[in-house]
Amino acid sequence: MPHCTMEAIPKKQHREELRATRHQYAQELLQLQGQRDASAATKLVAMLGNPEALDNTKTGEMSSLQQQIASERQQNRLQHDQRIRAGRLRHLVKMYHATENFVTMENLDSRIDALLAHKESPPMYTLAELMFTPAAEADEIKTRKQLLNEAMGL
């Protein structure tokens, strides 16, 4: 039995040492964080050239520095929204110009007329006939396919 109490004392001392070390570490971390916060505040005050702003933040009042930061955030938010709107407008204009080549029921007749106006071979050849004719030129087949794709809006 006395042997158990002897082992318990070093364990207890070790636990106390760990607790003290953790406590010391936590205090050091808090102290470092406080120093970082203070240096950041002084840097901010130095950048803005307004030493009263630091005193107002300690009292809990909304200082001119905080108001300035809030107004800058608001301006940045508005600029961001304007950039998004401008991007959407550019995208819509791009889509509108892409519809010029789109075939609709209203412009179908004019597209067919334009396709037939470019036709240089005899009208008896269809694309299928032209593909199986040995005398057909590859360039003619390609141009007809391209014209058909343009007329269909592909």
Buried (B, 14 or more C-beta within 10 A) or exposed (E): EEEEEEEEEEEEEEEEEEEEEEEEEEEEEEEEEEEEEEEEBEEBBEEBEBEEBBEBBEEEEEBEBEEEBEEEEEEEEEEEEEEEEEEEEEEEEEEEEEEEEEBEEEEEEEBEEEBEEEEEEEEEBEEEEBEEEEEBEEEBBEBBEEBEEBBEEE
